[in-house]
Amino acid sequence: MKPALLVSQKVISEFGPRLNQILGSASQPLEMIALTKDLKIAPEQLASIAAAYYSRDVWEGTTKSALTPMAGAFWNIVDRAPGLKWLSVFSSGTDHQQYQNHLQRGVRLTTGAGAQAEPVATAAITGLLALARGLTEWIAAQRKGEWTPFSGKNIPPDLRGQTAVIVGTGHIGTCIARVLQAVGMKTIGIRRNVASAEHFDDMQPLAALDTLLPACDWLVLACPLTPETRGLIDARRLALLRPSAGLVNIARGEIVDELALTEALAAQRLRGAYLDVFTTEPLAKDSRLWQLPNVLISPHNAGASAGTYLRGVEIFLRNLDAYVNGRRLENEAAAN
Amino acid sequence: MKPALLVSQKVISEFGPRLNQILGSASQPLEMIALTKDLKIAPEQLASIAAAYYSRDVWEGTTKSALTPMAGAFWNIVDRAPGLKWLSVFSSGTDHQQYQNHLQRGVRLTTGAGAQAEPVATAAITGLLALARGLTEWIAAQRKGEWTPFSGKNIPPDLRGQTAVIVGTGHIGTCIARVLQAVGMKTIGIRRNVASAEHFDDMQPLAALDTLLPACDWLVLACPLTPETRGLIDARRLALLRPSAGLVNIARGEIVDELALTEALAAQRLRGAYLDVFTTEPLAKDSRLWQLPNVLISPHNAGASAGTYLRGVEIFLRNLDAYVNGRRLENEAAAN
């Protein structure tokens, strides 16, 4: 059998002409196998799979704890495909164990990094502003039908002049910095390469984090989960933040010591937090984070935006064209 | 008696040296009368008042419906002061009836326009983003301890490329436009002078509003209340907006037909609204707005920020220096 591409029925039905055009003019053509949740695949078909696209529609509804039937069908096939050479995924991060397993066995991995950067960044900004401008308190009062303006010491500080330390300066971190600068905040990026970059007032290496935290108003986590960032924001570093400081995590739950964070927030040793990601997802029913008044929670959903799926498919289609013609792939990941 | 300035005890205690310096070198000096909520004033003292400062601390807690004891003491004196020549107020708007009464009788009026522009603008942006990115739905789910990501048709549209029509392009409207442009939105300003202005992709006269509304994603009201803007957003204009459009009002409640807005929101003929201002303030206990899930309410509090009071006092002090030396005043208002 000819080498094949596993791709969802939805992507085929919506992008059929583009797929046919790319594959029709390919120097190394691929057949298409349409993924549905009930797909039964013969052994020789399984052996033919050279490429697979884990698109957003295949993943949708999946959490760290449970796969949807659609995602289950995908991984059931892909994990057993002996000839897989290229795995294209919708997500920005490469930290998922399934992705890492394939990387380790020599499969090429490309991500959708960039496709969801602006939605994730605007969600991060929304959470930061909601905590900084008192929207959380206003909503709590609204729920009770109470008209209680801030007064005296409860009045929030000016945002202009506050400092945001943004760990990770990729698509997402840069978009966050751009908007926070427009708000009048100072932006400090944290990354390996400390060359200056647009929208960052300063750029520092990870080693500088401990000296930056005591002067930081908002700590924004927008970095990949790697051995270097796992557990980065532990109890000791949380304690370096001022009680007036807030935290935003739209990266990965494992970057923060969630228990230490919960305790700091409950004890008001931190102003508040907006969290899209958690150590366990869905967040455990009995987590105290759900009920803390200074915490905003979104269900690993910061990237939800109508254009995210389409931008992801566009990245995949460009890479498919490159792959079947032996050109360089974009967003290709190295093993952690 | 020498002409006098009525100013709060708080402002005197915090800015005494600056006040003494300004008044000490004045070509037309003023005495100071310290306002407290229990101030008893003799008829000759009342007659001596030439200038008065309605500072944020005097106003704090006052609503359209009721004055605080402190604000009551202020107006009780100022409204009876026969020789008042200059009234300096903390607020941006000049629409308050008390201000207008003094303007009509020839008293000069200066405002604190600019002092609260950034806090009001960032509150407006916070409300817009909270509605646009789904924070209101996330908070509702959080309250119930539910992990329910957006999926399918509930996924919100991309913010990039959306159009905000901003009525009023003063300090507040311009700051809103600056941040929304950084978010990737198109900004259209509405004002008399349609010369192009920084942070606005387009500038249109009020007469163009009806043609702009059907293509508008966010209608942001940031204009003064004048005879021209009173009732501007009536049922007919609300019906010109698409059901996917949202409204932000950080200007004045009287600019919108509140009943028509409530009906449009309840019937989901609009996506949502963030409202800081209302026809009646405090908002009536039985208003349906309190409970609508697509409405965010703040208690005429968008300007609350620690620096707002200080920036207001700075404007007053600059104007005081100008006043006692016969120079031009900034932020001087004309009668509506």
Interface residues (C-beta under 8 A of the other chain):
Chain A: E60 G61 T63 E118 P119 T122 A123 I125 T126 G127 L129 A130 A132 R133 G134 L135 W138 I139 A141 Q142 G145 W147 T148 P149 F150 S151 I155 P156 P157 D158 L159 R160 R178 V179 Q181 A182 V183 G184 E281 P282 L283 K285 W290 Q291 L296 I297 S298 P299 H300 N301 A304 S305 A306 G307 T308
Chain B: E60 G61 T63 E118 P119 T122 A123 I125 T126 G127 L129 A130 A132 R133 G134 L135 W138 I139 A141 Q142 G145 W147 T148 P149 F150 S151 I155 P156 P157 D158 L159 R160 R178 V179 Q181 A182 V183 G184 E281 P282 L283 K285 W290 Q291 L296 I297 S298 P299 H300 N301 A304 S305 A306 G307 T308
